[in-house]
Amino acid sequence: MTPSAQLPLRCWAEIDLAALERNLKLIRASLPAHIRYVAVVKADAYGHGLPHTVARLMHAGADLFAVANIAEALTIRELSADWPILLLGATLPDEDRLLAEHDLAATVSSLDEVARFNAAAHAAGKPIAVHLKIDTGMGRLGVWFDRAPQLYRAIREAQHLRLAGIYTHFASADEDPEFTDEQRGLFLRSLALFPGLDAAQVLIHADNSAGLETTPGKGGVFNAVRVGLLQFGVLPHPHSLLARVRTEPVFSFHTRVGLVKLLPAGVGVSYGRTHRLRRNSRVAVITAGYGDGLPRAASDRGAVLVHGQRCPILGRVCMDQTIIDITDVPSDVRCGDPVVLVGRQGAAEITLSEFSAWAETIPWETLTSVTKRVARRYKTPLGL
């Protein structure tokens, strides 16, 4: 244990692993029985902590993990030698050998990758699993849909590759259902051009948390979904198939009061004196700032919870500290008192979506912007 691990917490994120497991089971219960659960845990499991999160999802019964890169995959390999892992990002040439060595499934978007991965598998003396990605309008990874049959044939002809999946990615599932339907149609038409495709042997997936519409009416060929933010209790799109699933927030964000003081009316607060007090005020300096993940964009517009009451942020958020107005808190606020940045305190709540809106950003960025100096505290033991 490092010396810092023994210190009292000044700013921390609390991760409710039991809620994570309940969320997975609720989501799975809302899907057809044949649908495989692909748990997306990239970016340190959206800031929740990759090892603890993955261990709990294994316990809860996730079928496959999807990550962005090799480093994230190897963190999972330390927990399990054989749990299926899909690399969603492009694999670099000097990483090719690690695919076979660690039994990782690679995303394939080009003929060059087919040749590289086939050569790496041959050199390793064992096959490499791949997922063919089809670009239906995202413009990022994937082969453009009208060239997908050529890439499919190349994979099938490669002696040392095993086609384990085919997928696409929706560009605007949370904003543009018409374009999402167009992408889905292009994907399904591409699949129809793949000779010898056995959907029972290959994972076919397109939907994620913002666009879960895997029903027979939308194409019964689908047999897997990629679930990211929803398993952490954040609904990316209120009109998705799983909007009715009442998942619980897994993440909450906390800090403490560092100082309480009185300031007279007319005083300017924080850098640039962007806020001027209109009354004699009782203020608190809390021990979190943008160096922890409280965004500077929340200056003069965000709020926190103290003693179960909303207290507005005054002036600019600083790197390590933020000033809040506690004048209207009826109880006595003292140094060391807990402060909630995201989550519940008593009957009051600040949601992750509200917190993100103050910064004019999205929950994905908020979660992955909570910095390394913020301790993650897990409410239940690892893997239990």
Residue pairs with C-beta under 8 A, 6 or more apart in sequence:
9 254
9 256
9 375
9 377
10 255
10 256
10 258
10 287
10 288
11 254
11 255
11 256
11 287
11 288
11 292
11 373
11 374
11 375
12 253
12 254
12 255
12 374
12 375
12 376
12 377
13 47
13 48
13 251
13 252
13 253
13 254
13 370
13 374
13 375
13 376
13 377
14 251
14 252
14 253
14 254
14 343
14 376
14 377
14 378
14 379
15 48
15 49
15 52
15 53
15 250
15 251
15 376
15 377
15 378
15 379
16 248
16 249
16 250
16 251
16 252
16 379
16 380
17 52
17 53
17 56
17 250
17 378
17 379
17 380
18 379
18 380
19 233
19 248
19 249
19 250
20 48
20 53
20 56
20 57
20 60
20 231
20 232
20 250
21 56
21 57
21 59
21 60
22 247
22 248
23 230
23 231
23 232
23 233
23 247
23 248
23 250
24 37
24 39
24 57
24 60
24 61
24 62
24 227
24 231
25 60
25 61
26 245
26 246
26 247
27 37
27 227
27 230
27 231
27 242
27 245
27 247
28 37
28 61
30 241
30 242
30 244
30 245
31 37
31 212
31 214
31 225
32 214
32 215
34 223
35 214
35 222
35 223
35 224
35 225
36 63
36 64
36 203
36 205
36 223
36 224
36 225
37 61
37 62
37 63
37 64
37 224
37 225
37 227
38 62
38 63
38 64
38 65
38 66
38 86
38 203
38 205
38 224
38 225
38 226
38 227
39 54
39 57
39 62
39 63
39 64
39 65
39 66
39 227
39 231
40 65
40 66
40 67
40 88
40 208
40 226
40 227
40 228
41 50
41 53
41 54
41 57
41 65
41 66
41 67
41 72
41 76
41 228
42 66
42 67
42 68
42 69
42 72
42 88
42 228
43 68
43 367
43 368
44 50
44 72
44 368
45 52
45 53
45 54
46 228
46 229
46 232
46 364
46 367
46 368
47 251
47 367
47 368
47 369
47 370
48 232
48 250
48 251
48 367
48 376
49 376
49 378
50 72
50 75
50 76
51 75
51 78
51 79
51 382
52 376
52 378
52 382
54 65
54 75
54 76
54 79
55 79
55 382
55 383
56 380
56 382
56 383
57 65
57 231
58 79
58 80
58 83
58 383
59 383
59 384
63 84
63 224
64 83
64 84
64 85
64 86
64 203
64 224
65 76
65 83
65 84
65 85
65 86
66 85
66 86
66 87
66 88
66 226
67 73
67 76
67 85
67 86
67 87
67 88
68 87
68 88
68 89
69 87
69 89
70 87
70 91
70 95
70 98
70 104
73 85
73 87
73 102
73 104
74 98
74 102
76 83
76 85
77 85
77 102
81 103
82 103
84 105
85 103
85 104
85 105
86 104
86 105
86 107
86 131
86 165
87 99
87 104
87 105
87 106
87 107
88 107
88 141
89 107
89 141
90 107
90 109
90 113
90 141
91 99
91 106
91 107
91 113
91 117
93 116
96 116
96 117
96 119
96 120
97 120
97 123
97 124
98 104
99 106
99 117
99 120
99 121
99 128
100 120
100 121
100 124
100 126
100 127
100 128
101 124
103 129
104 128
104 129
105 128
105 129
105 130
105 131
105 164
105 165
106 113
106 117
106 128
106 129
106 130
106 131
107 130
107 131
107 133
107 141
108 114
108 117
108 130
108 131
108 132
108 133
108 143
108 151
108 155
109 133
109 135
109 141
109 142
109 143
109 151
110 143
110 151
111 150
111 151
111 154
114 130
114 151
114 154
114 155
114 158
114 161
117 128
117 130
117 158
117 160
117 161
118 128
118 158
118 159
118 160
118 161
120 128
121 127
121 128
121 160
121 161
122 159
122 160
127 160
127 161
127 162
128 160
128 161
128 162
129 161
129 162
129 163
129 164
130 155
130 161
130 162
130 163
130 164
130 165
131 164
131 165
131 166
131 167
131 203
132 143
132 148
132 151
132 152
132 155
132 163
132 165
132 166
132 167
133 141
133 142
133 143
133 166
133 167
133 168
133 169
134 142
134 143
134 145
134 148
134 166
134 167
134 168
134 186
134 187
134 190
135 141
135 142
135 143
135 144
135 145
135 168
136 142
136 145
136 168
136 182
136 183
136 184
136 186
136 187
136 190
137 171
137 179
137 182
137 183
137 186
138 168
138 169
138 170
138 171
138 183
139 171
140 169
141 169
142 168
142 169
143 150
143 151
145 186
145 187
145 189
145 190
148 190
148 193
148 194
149 190
149 193
149 194
152 163
152 166
152 193
152 194
152 197
155 161
155 163
156 163
156 196
163 202
164 202
164 203
165 202
165 203
165 204
165 205
165 224
166 191
166 194
166 197
166 202
166 203
166 204
166 205
167 203
167 204
167 205
167 206
167 226
168 183
168 186
168 187
168 206
169 206
169 208
170 180
170 183
170 184
170 206
170 207
170 208
170 210
170 211
171 179
171 180
171 183
172 179
172 180
173 180
173 207
173 208
173 210
173 211
173 236
173 237
173 240
174 210
174 211
174 236
174 237
174 240
177 239
180 211
183 206
184 206
184 213
184 218
184 219
187 206
188 219
188 221
191 197
191 204
191 221
199 221
199 223
203 223
203 224
204 221
204 222
204 223
204 224
205 222
205 223
205 224
205 225
205 226
206 214
206 222
207 213
207 214
207 222
207 225
207 226
208 225
208 226
208 227
208 228
209 226
209 227
209 228
209 229
209 230
209 231
209 235
209 236
209 237
209 240
209 242
210 229
210 236
210 237
210 240
211 237
211 240
212 225
212 227
212 230
212 240
212 241
212 242
213 240
213 241
214 222
214 225
214 241
215 241
229 235
229 236
229 363
229 364
230 236
230 242
230 245
230 247
231 247
231 250
232 247
232 249
232 250
232 251
232 367
233 247
233 248
233 249
233 250
233 251
234 247
234 249
234 352
234 353
234 363
235 242
235 243
235 247
236 363
237 243
249 343
249 351
249 352
251 342
251 343
251 352
251 367
252 340
252 342
252 343
252 344
253 293
253 340
253 341
253 342
253 343
253 355
253 370
253 374
254 338
254 339
254 340
254 341
254 343
255 286
255 287
255 288
255 292
255 294
255 304
255 338
255 339
255 341
256 286
256 287
256 336
256 337
256 338
256 339
257 284
257 285
257 286
257 287
257 306
257 333
257 334
257 335
257 336
257 337
257 339
258 284
258 285
258 286
258 287
258 321
258 335
259 284
259 285
259 335
260 282
260 283
260 284
260 326
260 333
260 334
260 335
261 282
261 283
261 284
261 285
262 280
262 281
262 282
262 283
263 269
263 277
263 280
263 281
263 283
264 277
264 280
265 277
265 278
265 279
265 280
265 281
266 276
266 277
267 276
267 277
268 274
268 275
268 276
268 277
268 315
269 275
269 276
269 277
269 283
269 314
269 315
269 323
270 299
270 314
270 315
270 316
270 317
270 318
270 323
271 315
271 316
271 318
272 315
272 316
273 315
274 299
274 300
274 315
274 316
275 300
275 314
275 315
277 314
279 327
281 325
281 327
282 325
282 326
282 327
282 329
282 333
283 314
283 323
283 324
283 325
283 326
283 327
284 306
284 311
284 323
284 324
284 326
284 333
284 339
285 321
285 322
285 323
285 324
286 304
286 321
286 322
286 323
286 324
286 339
287 320
287 321
288 294
288 320
288 321
288 322
288 339
288 341
289 317
289 318
289 319
289 320
289 321
289 322
290 296
290 317
290 318
290 319
291 319
291 320
291 371
291 373
292 320
292 370
292 371
292 373
292 374
293 366
293 369
293 370
293 371
293 374
294 302
294 317
294 322
294 341
295 302
295 317
295 358
295 359
295 361
295 366
295 369
296 316
296 317
297 358
297 359
297 360
297 361
298 313
298 317
298 355
298 358
298 359
299 313
299 315
299 316
299 317
300 313
300 314
300 315
300 316
301 313
301 358
302 312
302 313
302 317
302 355
302 358
302 359
303 310
303 311
303 312
303 313
303 324
303 350
304 310
304 311
304 313
304 322
304 324
304 339
304 340
304 341
304 350
305 311
305 339
305 340
305 343
305 344
305 345
305 346
305 348
305 349
305 350
306 324
306 326
306 329
306 333
306 337
306 339
306 340
306 345
307 329
307 331
307 333
307 337
307 345
307 346
308 345
308 346
308 347
308 348
309 328
309 329
309 330
309 348
310 348
310 350
311 324
311 325
311 326
311 328
311 329
312 324
312 325
313 322
313 323
313 324
314 323
314 324
314 325
315 323
324 339
326 333
338 345
340 350
341 350
341 355
342 350
342 351
342 352
342 355
343 349
343 350
352 363
352 366
352 367
353 363
355 366
356 362
356 363
356 365
356 366
359 366
